[in-house]
Amino acid sequence: MDDTDATAHYTLCGIFRLSGDLEGCRAEAERALSLDPNHTWALGLLGADHTCSGQLSQALAALNNAMRTSPHDDVDFHVVGHVRTVLCRRG
C-alpha cells in the first residue's frame, strides 16, 4: 500500500468500520485527511464513526465539511439530518 495515498487510507477506514473497529476506522480516516483535507469520503466515514461513537458535534463538523467538498452527495445530507435530530432531542 502507498502510505501517501489518501484513498488507500480511506479504504482501510471502511474495512475497519465494517469489522467494528471504530478506533482503527477513525485513525485511518484522520490519516487520509492529513494527506487530503478535502477527501469527501474520508470526511463522511469520519462523521459516521463519530455518530456511532455518540460524538455528535464532531460528527456534524465532519459531515458539514463533507457536504462542503461534495454538495451533491445526498448520503451525507441524510446522516446530517439524523445527527441534527438527535442533537435537538438532547436539547
C-alpha positions, -999 to +999 in steps of 0.1 A: +000+000+000+012+035-008+012+052+026+009+086+009-024+077-008-054+092+009-078+069-008-059+038+004-063+050+039-100+057+033-103+021+021-087+008+053-110+030+073-140+014+056-126-021+063-120-013+100-155+002+102-171-029+087-152-051+112-164-030+141-130-014+148-141+022+152-108+033+166-090+019+136-115+035+113-110+069+129-072+066+128-073+058+090-098+085+083-076+110+101-046+098+082-064+101+049-075+136+059-039+146+068-030+137+033-060+153+016-081+175+039-109+176+013-113+138+009-151+138+009-154+100+015-130+101+044-149+130+059-182+111+055-168+080+072-153+100+100-187+117+105-204+083+106-177+070+130-183+099+153-221+094+151-217+057+161-195+068+190-220+093+202-198+123+194-224+142+176-208+176+175-177+161+159-199+141+135-217+172+124-185+191+118-170+163+097-203+158+077-207+195+071-171+195+057-180+165+035-211+183+022-189+214+015-165+194-006-192+175-024-225+193-022-244+168-044-237+137-023-271+130-007-259+103+017-241+128+039-273+150+039-293+121+054-267+115+081-266+152+090-303+152+093-302+123+117-274+139+138-293+172+140-325+154+151-306+137+179-289+169+190-323+187+190-338+160+212-310+162+236-317+199+240 
